[in-house]
Amino acid sequence: MRPEGNPAARAVLDDVFEVTDRAWRGIGVIPDSGWRLSGRYRDHDAEHRFAVDGITTREPAACRSGEVLQGLLKPHECEAFGTTCTPRTPLGATMVSSEGACAAYYLYRRLDLSTPATPDASLEGSPVV
């Protein structure tokens, strides 16, 4: 494996995509953090073809997923965690995804990381991943 990566693959990526500012749920816009189709492929770009630019998403005020994503807050420290915000009624990105930090905390109920987690009864017999 070369540190510079696969030159052929990088050439394709450079041809098809260009770096752009991107809005991330719970965090906001991060400059140069995303890709979009380059001008050469604009006819295939849904954002361009369907004029969907300008759509914004907002987390509810009670949701602090942005702070969780940035490591400023642990999921259980959010006032909405486990009450108004659960996997069945998610308020933000970190609870929506089954792989999100809040969803994982909720599922495994592992608030004190210094002690072993008590498995959820619904997971009994499941393989350890």
Secondary structure as the mmCIF struct_conf table of DSSP 4:
data_model
#
loop_
_struct_conf.conf_type_id
_struct_conf.id
_struct_conf.beg_label_comp_id
_struct_conf.beg_label_asym_id
_struct_conf.beg_label_seq_id
_struct_conf.end_label_comp_id
_struct_conf.end_label_asym_id
_struct_conf.end_label_seq_id
TURN_TY1_P TURN_TY1_P1 PRO A 3 GLU A 4
HELX_RH_AL_P HELX_RH_AL_P1 PRO A 7 VAL A 16
STRN STRN1 PHE A 17 TRP A 24
TURN_TY1_P TURN_TY1_P2 ARG A 25 ILE A 27
STRN STRN2 GLY A 28 LEU A 37
HELX_RH_3T_P HELX_RH_3T_P1 GLY A 39 HIS A 44
HELX_RH_AL_P HELX_RH_AL_P2 ALA A 46 ARG A 49
TURN_TY1_P TURN_TY1_P3 PHE A 50 ALA A 51
TURN_TY1_P TURN_TY1_P4 ASP A 53 GLY A 54
TURN_TY1_P TURN_TY1_P5 ALA A 61 ALA A 62
HELX_RH_AL_P HELX_RH_AL_P3 SER A 65 LEU A 69
TURN_TY1_P TURN_TY1_P6 GLN A 70 GLY A 71
BEND BEND1 LEU A 72 LEU A 73
HELX_RH_3T_P HELX_RH_3T_P2 PRO A 75 GLU A 77
BEND BEND2 CYS A 78 CYS A 78
TURN_TY1_P TURN_TY1_P7 GLU A 79 ALA A 80
STRN STRN3 PHE A 81 PHE A 81
TURN_TY1_P TURN_TY1_P8 GLY A 82 THR A 84
STRN STRN4 CYS A 85 CYS A 85
BEND BEND3 PRO A 87 THR A 89
BEND BEND4 GLY A 92 GLY A 92
HELX_RH_AL_P HELX_RH_AL_P4 ALA A 93 VAL A 96
BEND BEND5 SER A 97 SER A 97
TURN_TY1_P TURN_TY1_P9 SER A 98 GLU A 99
BEND BEND6 GLY A 100 GLY A 100
HELX_RH_AL_P HELX_RH_AL_P5 ALA A 101 TYR A 108
TURN_TY1_P TURN_TY1_P10 LEU A 113 SER A 114
BEND BEND7 THR A 115 THR A 115
HELX_LH_PP_P HELX_LH_PP_P1 PRO A 116 ASP A 120
HELX_RH_3T_P HELX_RH_3T_P3 ALA A 121 LEU A 123
TURN_TY1_P TURN_TY1_P11 GLU A 124 GLY A 125
HELX_LH_PP_P HELX_LH_PP_P2 SER A 126 VAL A 128
#
